[in-house]
Amino acid sequence: MFTLSIIDVQTGNIVKTLAPGAAITRDLLGDDYRLEVTPIDSSGFLASDVAGVALTLTDSTGAASELVSTDTPYRFPLASDLDRGVTNLKLDALDDSGQQLTNGEQSVDVEIVNAEGWSGDVFTLQGESLLIDDGASIADTVVRNANNPESSGGGADRLWGEFSGSGYLDMGSQAGDAGSFSVNVAEAGTYLLTIRYAASGSSDRPMTLSVDGDPQGTIAFASTGVGSAGWENWTETTVEIDLGAGDNVVRLANVGNTGPNIDRLQLQREDTAPEYKIYEAENAVLQGGAIVVPTTQSDRDASGTGFVDFVGTGDQTVIWNVDVGQSGVYEVTFRYSLTTGKADRPLALTVNGESYPAVNFPAESRTVSDWVTQTVKMTLSEGSNTIAVTAPNGVGPDIDSLEVPAAPLAVISNGDISVVSTDPAYFDDRIAFNYLEDNDATSSSPVAREYKDSGSVIITNNGTGELGVDSVTLSGPFMLADADALNDLRLAPGESIEVGVLFDRAAYTPPSSNAADGVFEGTMTIVSDDADQPVTEIQLAGFWQARDEGGWEPNLNEIWRVFGFGNHIDGLSTLDGGGESVLQDFDLYRAVNDQEVLSRYWQIADGVGSVTVTQLAAFHGYSGALLALHAPGDKSARVSLSNHDSLYSQSLLPHVANGDYATSNFTPARIPDSWAGDDIFGISIANQSTDPSLNPHGGNTPPAEDAGIERGHTVRVFQAYDTDGNAIANTYFVVMDYTGINYDYNDNVFLVEGIEPAARTPFNESATPWVVEQSGLTLDAALFDEGASYLTYKDSSETQMGTHFREGGVDIQGNGDAIGWIENGEWVEYTLEIEQAGVYDLSFLSALGAQTGSARSITATFDNGAGVYEVATIGVDYTGGWSTFAETESQNVALEAGTQTLRLTFNGGSQNLESFSLSPPSQTAFNDAATPWAVDDGLTLNAGLYDQGGPEVAYHDSSETQLGDNTRNEGVDLRDNGNSIGSIANGEWVEYTIDVATAGTYQLSFAAATMSSGRTVTASVEQDGTVYTSATPQAVTNTGGWNNYQANDGIELDL
């Protein structure tokens, strides 16, 4: 009632018509073919009544599936994975309502078998298809199948095991029994013949192999077991066979009286492509002095025409350009020679510019001609790649070649590696450590101190495919916490793993004294199959201490180095943690270098929503250290941020009491609105502030020349720099030293991300500094800088006692006419731009209406950003009234060029200030008329009568301290009632203004006294600002006594 056909989907042509018991080869299954069912008229059944066909397919395992087709022609797919063996096709004709038609049922058995002949590059032949060629009169080589089973043994079907086709060939038991097949190949060459067989017994069942009568060797057909189990156990053997182009007859014949059962034969062309490509070292690019040693010079059985030798000194490199057909992880082999007894010689390795872990070349060659190999896994990209090895200082093995496999070990997936340190520091590719050899040496500490001798990274796969981690290696004194956890590590998309790293004390040799460098460093190198980032490095660094405290702590430079920053303080001692070194500056408020930032108050940087604060280090006595923000001018009004646990007072990245790291964040909302300014704050550590005026100072006395410079600088701030010397925006170190201890400033070290110095601007329309030109500047006192209280001014009260000329607490008279109601200790600041360095006269227009009380004065300090470098204090005298302004005396100030801050501090009590002036200094002769000394027929002048005008104008003295007669209240050291100059130091000078009546030649001589030889005096003459003549240095006669003045011979000058 039905006909069954296999049709080609593309053409619709019938490929095979199926009769009951027909075999369907596996190549006719799948998407390219369909089973077509055609109803035909039969007894009690009309094909015209059929509206559909139901197919129930039951395979050889008993699994059933049901399909229905209602469209003519009625076609059904046959799955490509149908099990080999008998499959039942049950067909039911359906009417238009989907019900079975009477007499419309049919059942057909078909057999699924493997296809024979060529399929792609593989030729397949079932054993039962071999042509039988018995070598004896009794034919016992037979095909075993359902129609001709074994006479005994086998399963229920009396056939052995799970054969692949409809049966198998039983080779019989006579020598010479044979089976053969013909095969046509397009190309002559070597092919691989794979035979699936079973051979029971205690010995082999060999067969000869021939092609077109030419012997090709013997196939052993090793035993597959004993007894029935041996015949049930099908296995494969593969041999090489040489075939000619065209038709070939392949024949297998029994050697003895026994032969195997043969299930299937497969033939395919042997892949003759090389498994790897050799790149000779002598053909590579050589750099740095490496040389090629040709075979003609030294024949050491190198694979090519020679080898590469590293000679001399300096780094030397071999560079290969290699090509691969597929991106992936390759196991590349170096062929080298290094004789036993020598030390290993590791070479640096880079692949496509990525640094890999160094490759170790152990000394394993028995002779110089014994070339051995070292393999390395590396990620190569499809196409051209560059592989380079570098011998440090020319020390390396002899290199013969590089072998690159034709195929990768693993194909690159879409894994995307991320490796991040769990340390809360700035750089996420670093782990910091510190180690205390004796963490309980300090008697004042009640318990042993904690320290940081471990860390970890998180490896994450951020890609869409699996990520393979090939290796994790460490250099330096470090070890993995659990190396076994990384074996064959594969991470699914989104998966992470934490990898712990420990300081390996046994692998570290510590310094013998605290003057030596205690920093230890290394690298964690992670090699993965991430195509874009095959090598990931994590920097490891730490600091070793012999004990807690006791002078073994790291200095600031060492702390910065451990955390990967580029900051550095020149000359900072490694002794005592850097104490009593260049940072010991009597806590004067001035910068130690150009990386230090002098700003009393701070604000959240523009565009930053949240500030991050991390305590990098704590190295002090057993205690915590409260970090806080505080209101301008008031440390007691504060917002607490963190306070590390006392246990961690000798540690990097200390913890707080709950075990977390000492980190914190703050936003503008944390800063109280009641504080002065617009979210302005100071920073305090253990009650020491960034505003030195709020701190106590140490007990030592600064040098006299530093008088007037503010003290209390126990909290310093440094701009953070990377190792390339680039400033890291809005990122600062805040470091402190407990007052007057040892000035190491490592007691507490914080990193603050997201702040900037509090804003201040000059009070003018352009908000630019007031320019001090060569002609000078006079500026109204009320035009001090715009900014918060304690930032640009300090007033005893924010209540405005005068007019509201401008915002702020400074009391202003009239329309900015003057600053009034001044009290002792108040100050104002101005931003100036000095066009030209030089000496200027500073004076004030002040009013003082009281003749009682303390003496009044104004102290001016000039700060170039690195601290105060010039100080002047000028007295303010009684002027007759609070509105009667008079000019004070002037004082010379030597100013540097550039932008700077002038602070005016009011001393003594009430006074009013209208303005200040900076003007070019005047220089006049020191006589009653202030007129030049006349040179008529000649002139003799006492040395003490040098010009008036002040330091750096009329004289230069090494110190303003008067060492002699203070007759002129200046720095030049006078004697003999002010007539002579004494205590002269090298390089000092004085000037005299003279009036030469008649041009001509004059004899100049000096009357001097000295008890030393080699002293000279040099004279130069200037007119209209230009030196026009000068004398060579004139010797001063050794007079044998400091009071024995004698004139020298003199020198002629044309005046």
TORLUMDO-630587 format. One line per 4 residues: their letters; for each residue x, y, z of C-alpha. Coordinates in steps of 0.5 Angstrom, whole numbers, plus 500, padded with zeros to 3 digits. Layout:
TORLUMDO-630587
A	X:Y:Z  ...
end
This chain:
TORLUMDO-630587
MFTL	500:500:500  506:505:500  513:505:497  519:508:500
SIID	524:512:497  530:516:499  530:523:495  535:529:495
VQTG	533:535:498  536:539:493  534:536:486  528:532:489
NIVK	531:526:485  530:519:488  537:516:491  535:510:493
TLAP	528:506:493  527:502:500  525:494:500  524:491:506
GAAI	530:489:509  534:494:505  540:498:508  541:505:509
TRDL	548:508:509  549:513:514  551:518:508  544:518:506
LGDD	542:521:513  541:528:515  539:534:513  541:533:505
YRLE	536:527:504  529:525:506  525:519:507  519:520:502
VTPI	512:515:503  508:514:497  501:511:498  499:506:493
DSSG	492:503:491  491:496:495  486:491:497  481:495:501
FLAS	485:501:501  485:507:496  491:512:495  486:518:494
DVAG	483:517:501  490:519:504  490:526:507  496:524:511
VALT	502:519:514  504:518:521  511:515:521  513:511:528
LTDS	521:510:528  524:505:533  531:504:532  536:499:534
TGAA	536:501:541  528:501:542  528:508:542  521:511:538
SELV	519:517:535  513:519:532  512:524:526  506:526:522
STDT	506:529:515  500:532:511  503:535:505  504:531:499
PYRF	509:529:497  509:526:504  517:527:507  520:525:513
PLAS	527:527:516  532:521:518  536:523:524  544:523:522
DLDR	545:520:529  541:514:528  544:508:531  547:502:527
GVTN	542:496:526  535:495:524  530:500:525  523:499:524
LKLD	519:504:520  511:503:522  507:507:517  499:509:518
ALDD	495:512:513  491:518:516  484:521:513  483:528:513
SGQQ	480:528:520  487:525:522  484:518:524  487:512:521
LTNG	484:509:515  482:502:515  487:497:512  492:503:512
EQSV	498:500:516  505:498:514  511:496:518  518:496:514
DVEI	525:494:517  531:497:514  538:497:517  542:503:518
VNAE	550:501:516  556:505:515  557:508:508  563:505:504
GWSG	567:508:499  570:515:499  567:520:504  571:527:504
DVFT	578:524:505  576:518:508  575:511:504  571:506:508
LQGE	570:499:507  566:494:511  569:488:513  564:484:510
SLLI	565:487:503  572:484:502  573:480:496  574:473:499
DDGA	580:469:497  581:462:500  588:459:500  586:452:501
SIAD	581:448:498  576:448:504  573:455:504  572:457:511
TVVR	573:465:510  566:467:511  562:473:512  558:473:519
NANN	551:477:519  544:475:521  544:470:515  550:467:517
PESS	552:467:524  557:464:528  556:456:529  557:457:537
GGGA	558:463:541  557:471:540  550:474:543  543:472:542
DRLW	544:473:535  550:469:535  555:475:532  561:477:536
GEFS	561:484:539  558:491:537  560:491:529  559:497:525
GSGY	556:494:519  551:489:517  556:484:519  564:482:519
LDMG	569:478:515  571:471:519  578:470:516  578:463:517
SQAG	584:458:520  588:457:514  594:460:512  594:464:505
DAGS	586:465:507  585:472:504  581:478:503  582:484:498
FSVN	579:490:496  580:495:490  581:503:491  582:509:486
VAEA	586:514:489  588:521:485  595:522:488  600:517:489
GTYL	603:517:496  603:514:503  596:513:506  594:510:513
LTIR	590:504:513  586:503:519  583:496:521  578:495:526
YAAS	578:488:528  578:482:534  583:477:535  582:472:541
GSSD	588:468:544  594:468:547  598:470:541  598:475:535
RPMT	594:473:528  599:476:523  597:478:516  601:480:510
LSVD	599:486:507  600:487:499  598:492:494  598:490:487
GDPQ	602:484:489  608:488:492  609:486:499  608:492:504
GTIA	609:488:510  606:484:516  600:487:520  601:483:527
FAST	593:484:529  595:483:537  591:479:541  585:483:544
GVGS	583:478:549  582:470:551  576:466:549  569:469:548
AGWE	572:476:551  577:477:546  572:476:540  567:481:543
NWTE	573:486:544  573:490:537  580:495:537  583:498:531
TTVE	590:498:528  593:503:523  599:502:518  602:506:513
IDLG	601:503:506  604:506:499  599:507:493  599:509:486
AGDN	595:514:482  589:510:480  586:503:481  590:499:487
VVRL	588:492:489  590:492:497  590:484:499  591:482:506
ANVG	593:474:507  593:470:513  601:468:515  599:462:519
NTGP	593:458:520  589:463:524  586:470:522  582:475:526
NIDR	575:478:525  575:484:521  569:489:522  571:495:518
LQLQ	577:498:514  579:506:513  584:509:508  586:516:508
REDT	592:520:506  597:521:511  598:528:513  605:529:510
APEY	605:537:513  611:538:518  609:538:525  613:544:526
KIYE	617:549:523  624:550:524  627:557:525  634:557:525
AENA	638:562:530  643:564:524  637:567:520  635:571:526
VLQG	636:578:527  641:579:532  642:585:536  648:587:542
GAIV	654:583:539  651:576:539  654:573:533  653:567:528
VPTT	658:561:529  658:558:522  659:550:521  665:551:517
QSDR	668:554:523  665:550:528  662:543:526  657:542:532
DASG	652:538:529  647:544:529  641:543:525  642:549:520
TGFV	649:552:517  651:554:524  649:557:531  648:563:535
DFVG	653:565:541  653:571:546  660:574:546  662:580:550
TGDQ	658:584:555  652:588:554  645:585:553  644:581:547
TVIW	638:579:543  636:574:538  629:576:534  625:571:530
NVDV	619:573:526  615:567:525  608:565:522  602:561:524
GQSG	596:559:521  592:560:527  591:564:533  592:560:539
VYEV	597:558:545  603:554:542  609:550:545  615:553:542
TFRY	621:549:543  628:552:543  634:548:541  640:550:545
SLTT	647:547:548  650:549:555  654:543:558  653:540:565
GKAD	657:543:570  655:550:568  650:555:572  643:555:569
RPLA	643:561:564  636:564:564  634:569:558  629:574:558
LTVN	623:573:553  618:577:549  613:575:544  610:581:540
GESY	613:586:545  609:583:551  614:581:556  614:573:559
PAVN	617:570:565  624:569:563  626:562:560  631:558:564
FPAE	636:554:560  639:549:565  646:546:563  644:539:561
SRTV	648:538:555  653:532:555  658:535:550  658:542:546
SDWV	655:538:540  649:535:545  643:540:543  638:539:548
TQTV	631:543:548  627:548:552  619:549:551  615:555:553
KMTL	608:556:552  606:562:549  600:566:545  601:567:538
SEGS	597:571:533  595:568:526  600:571:521  607:574:523
NTIA	609:574:530  616:576:533  619:572:538  626:575:542
VTAP	630:572:547  635:577:551  642:574:554  643:579:560
NGVG	650:582:559  652:577:554  651:571:559  647:565:555
PDID	647:558:552  649:557:545  642:557:541  641:553:535
SLEV	634:554:533  627:555:534  621:550:533  614:552:532
PAAP	608:547:532  604:547:526  598:547:530  596:550:537
LAVI	596:547:543  589:550:545  585:555:540  584:562:543
SNGD	577:563:545  574:569:547  576:570:554  578:577:557
ISVV	583:577:563  582:582:569  587:581:574  586:586:580
STDP	590:587:587  586:587:593  590:592:596  586:598:597
AYFD	592:603:594  592:607:588  595:602:583  591:596:582
DRIA	597:592:579  601:592:586  601:588:592  605:591:598
FNYL	608:587:604  612:589:610  615:584:615  618:585:622
EDND	623:580:624  622:581:631  615:584:632  615:585:640
ATSS	622:588:641  619:595:644  618:594:651  612:600:651
SPVA	608:596:647  603:591:651  603:586:645  606:584:639
REYK	605:588:633  601:586:626  604:587:620  602:585:612
DSGS	606:579:610  601:577:605  596:579:599  592:577:594
VIIT	589:578:587  583:577:583  583:574:577  577:575:573
NNGT	574:573:566  570:578:563  570:575:556  564:571:553
GELG	568:565:552  572:561:557  579:563:559  585:559:560
VDSV	590:561:565  597:557:563  602:559:568  602:564:574
TLSG	610:565:576  613:569:582  620:572:582  623:575:588
PFML	622:573:595  615:571:594  611:564:594  603:562:592
ADAD	599:561:598  596:555:594  599:553:588  595:547:586
ALND	589:551:586  592:554:579  593:547:576  589:547:569
LRLA	585:553:571  580:555:566  575:560:568  568:561:565
PGES	565:567:563  564:572:569  568:567:573  573:569:578
IEVG	578:566:583  582:569:588  590:568:588  594:569:595
VLFD	601:571:595  606:570:601  612:574:603  617:568:603
RAAY	622:570:609  626:564:607  628:566:600  630:573:603
TPPS	637:575:605  636:582:609  640:588:610  645:588:616
SNAA	644:595:618  638:600:618  642:604:613  642:599:608
DGVF	636:599:603  630:594:606  625:594:600  624:587:597
EGTM	621:587:590  619:582:585  613:580:580  607:576:579
TIVS	607:574:572  600:571:569  600:567:562  593:566:559
DDAD	590:565:553  587:572:552  589:574:545  590:581:547
QPVT	593:581:553  597:574:554  601:576:559  599:580:565
EIQL	604:582:571  603:584:578  608:588:582  610:585:588
AGFW	614:590:593  615:590:601  620:593:606  623:588:611
QARD	625:591:619  629:587:624  624:590:629  618:594:631
EGGW	621:601:632  628:602:634  630:606:628  629:600:623
EPNL	622:603:620  622:605:612  623:613:610  618:616:606
NEIW	622:614:599  622:607:601  614:607:602  613:611:596
RVFG	617:606:592  613:600:595  607:603:593  609:604:586
FGNH	610:612:586  615:616:583  616:621:589  623:622:592
IDGL	626:627:597  633:628:595  638:626:601  633:623:605
STLD	637:618:610  635:611:610  637:611:618  632:612:623
GGGE	626:612:618  629:618:615  629:622:622  634:627:623
SVLQ	635:628:616  633:633:610  626:633:613  629:636:620
DFDL	628:643:619  625:645:626  618:644:623  619:651:619
YRAV	613:652:614  617:651:608  617:646:602  623:640:602
NDQE	622:640:595  618:642:589  613:636:590  611:638:597
VLSR	605:643:596  604:648:602  596:649:603  593:650:609
YWQI	586:648:607  583:644:602  577:643:598  574:637:594
ADGV	577:638:587  572:640:581  568:634:578  570:629:584
GSVT	564:627:587  567:623:593  574:623:596  578:617:597
VTQL	582:616:603  587:610:604  592:610:610  598:607:607
AAFH	603:607:613  603:607:620  610:607:624  610:610:631
GYSG	609:608:638  603:603:640  597:607:639  592:609:634
ALLA	592:616:629  585:619:628  584:622:621  579:628:621
LHAP	577:634:617  577:640:621  574:647:620  578:653:618
GDKS	582:655:624  579:650:629  581:643:630  576:641:635
ARVS	571:642:630  572:636:626  569:630:622  572:623:623
LSNH	574:619:618  579:613:620  583:611:626  587:605:625
DSLY	588:599:630  594:600:635  596:593:633  598:596:626
SQSL	602:602:629  608:598:625  605:596:618  603:598:611
LPHV	596:599:610  594:598:617  587:596:619  582:599:623
ANGD	579:595:629  574:591:625  579:588:621  578:592:615
YATS	583:597:612  584:604:614  580:607:608  574:612:608
NFTP	571:616:603  567:623:604  563:627:600  561:635:600
ARIP	555:633:605  560:631:610  563:638:611  558:642:615
DSWA	555:648:613  557:652:619  564:652:617  568:658:614
GDDI	568:658:606  565:654:601  566:647:603  573:648:605
FGIS	577:644:610  583:642:614  586:635:615  588:633:622
IANQ	592:627:624  593:625:631  591:632:632  596:635:628
STDP	594:640:622  595:642:615  595:649:618  601:650:622
SLNP	599:656:626  594:651:630  600:646:631  605:646:637
HGGN	612:646:635  619:643:637  623:645:642  630:647:638
TPPA	631:654:636  632:655:628  638:659:625  637:667:626
EDAG	636:667:619  630:664:619  627:668:624  620:670:622
IERG	618:664:618  612:660:621  613:654:625  609:648:627
HTVR	609:644:620  608:637:622  603:635:617  606:635:610
VFQA	603:634:603  606:632:597  603:632:590  603:624:588
YDTD	607:623:582  608:616:578  614:613:576  615:617:569
GNAI	615:623:573  608:625:571  603:629:577  597:624:578
ANTY	591:629:578  588:631:585  592:626:589  596:627:595
FVVM	600:624:600  598:627:607  604:625:612  606:627:619
DYTG	611:627:624  609:627:632  611:634:634  619:635:635
INYD	620:627:635  625:626:630  622:629:624  621:623:619
YNDN	614:624:617  613:617:616  609:616:623  602:616:619
VFLV	602:616:611  595:617:608  594:618:600  588:622:599
EGIE	584:622:592  580:627:589  582:634:593  586:640:591
PAAR	588:646:595  583:651:597  581:656:592  584:663:593
TPFN	584:669:587  587:676:587  581:681:589  581:684:582
ESAT	576:684:576  581:679:572  583:675:578  590:675:576
PWVV	596:677:581  598:684:582  604:686:578  610:689:581
EQSG	613:692:575  620:695:576  617:702:578  614:698:584
LTLD	607:698:586  602:701:591  596:697:593  590:699:598
AALF	590:694:604  583:692:603  584:689:596  587:683:600
DEGA	586:676:596  579:673:596  578:667:600  576:663:606
SYLT	577:665:613  584:663:615  586:662:608  587:669:605
YKDS	586:673:612  585:672:619  580:676:623  579:676:631
SETQ	571:676:629  567:675:623  563:680:625  564:686:620
MGTH	566:692:624  566:697:619  563:698:612  560:692:607
FREG	565:694:602  566:686:601  565:680:604  569:677:610
GVDI	570:678:617  576:683:615  574:690:618  574:695:612
QGNG	573:703:613  569:707:608  569:704:601  575:700:601
DAIG	579:706:604  583:702:609  583:696:614  581:698:621
WIEN	579:695:628  586:691:627  587:687:633  594:683:635
GEWV	595:677:631  590:678:625  593:678:618  591:679:610
EYTL	595:676:604  596:678:597  598:675:591  603:678:587
EIEQ	607:677:581  614:680:581  616:682:574  624:682:576
AGVY	628:679:581  631:685:586  631:689:592  625:693:593
DLSF	623:698:599  617:696:603  613:701:606  606:702:609
LSAL	601:708:610  599:707:617  595:710:622  596:710:630
GAQT	591:714:634  594:711:641  601:713:644  600:707:650
GSAR	600:700:650  605:695:646  609:697:640  606:696:634
SITA	609:693:627  607:690:621  611:683:619  611:682:612
TFDN	613:675:609  614:673:602  612:666:600  614:663:593
GAGV	610:657:594  616:653:597  615:657:603  617:664:606
YEVA	624:666:604  624:674:606  621:677:612  621:684:614
TIGV	618:687:620  617:695:620  614:699:626  608:703:626
DYTG	609:710:630  604:714:633  600:719:627  596:723:631
GWST	589:720:630  586:713:627  584:717:621  591:720:620
FAET	595:716:615  603:717:615  608:713:611  612:708:615
ESQN	620:707:615  622:703:609  626:697:609  629:693:603
VALE	626:686:601  630:682:596  624:679:592  625:673:587
AGTQ	621:674:580  615:670:579  608:669:583  608:669:590
TLRL	604:671:597  605:677:601  602:676:608  602:682:613
TFNG	601:680:620  599:686:625  603:686:631  602:689:638
GSQN	595:691:637  590:696:634  592:700:628  589:702:621
LESF	592:700:614  591:704:608  596:701:603  603:698:602
SLSP	608:700:597  614:696:594  618:701:590  625:701:587
PSQT	630:702:592  634:709:593  642:709:594  645:715:596
AFND	652:717:599  652:716:606  653:723:608  648:729:611
AATP	647:731:604  646:724:601  650:727:595  656:723:592
WAVD	663:724:594  667:729:590  673:726:587  677:733:585
DGLT	684:732:586  683:726:589  679:723:595  680:718:601
LNAG	674:715:604  673:711:610  671:704:608  665:705:614
LYDQ	662:710:609  659:706:604  652:708:601  646:707:604
GGPE	640:703:601  641:697:604  643:690:603  643:687:596
VAYH	643:695:594  649:698:597  652:692:600  652:684:601
DSSE	654:681:607  654:674:609  649:675:615  645:681:617
TQLG	648:679:624  652:685:626  659:682:629  662:689:630
DNTR	660:696:632  652:697:630  653:704:628  649:703:622
NEGV	644:698:624  645:694:618  649:687:616  656:690:614
DLRD	660:688:620  664:695:623  669:697:627  673:703:629
NGNS	667:706:631  664:705:625  670:708:620  672:701:618
IGSI	669:694:616  671:688:619  670:680:619  670:680:612
ANGE	668:674:609  669:672:602  665:675:596  662:680:601
WVEY	661:687:597  660:695:599  659:700:594  660:708:594
TIDV	657:713:590  662:718:588  662:724:583  669:725:578
ATAG	670:732:576  675:731:571  675:725:567  682:721:567
TYQL	687:716:570  686:715:577  690:711:582  686:707:587
SFAA	689:704:593  686:700:599  689:701:606  687:694:609
ATMS	689:690:615  690:682:615  694:676:618  693:672:612
SGRT	696:671:605  692:671:599  687:676:600  685:681:595
VTAS	680:686:593  677:687:586  674:694:584  669:696:579
VEQD	666:702:576  659:703:574  655:709:571  648:709:568
GTVY	647:702:571  653:699:566  660:697:569  665:701:564
TSAT	671:699:568  674:694:573  681:692:576  684:686:576
PQAV	684:683:584  689:687:588  693:683:593  692:685:600
TNTG	699:686:604  699:681:610  700:686:615  701:682:621
GWNN	696:684:625  688:686:625  689:693:627  696:695:623
YQAN	693:698:616  697:699:610  696:701:603  697:697:598
DGIE	701:699:591  694:701:588  692:700:581  690:705:575
LDL	683:706:573  680:711:567  674:714:570
end
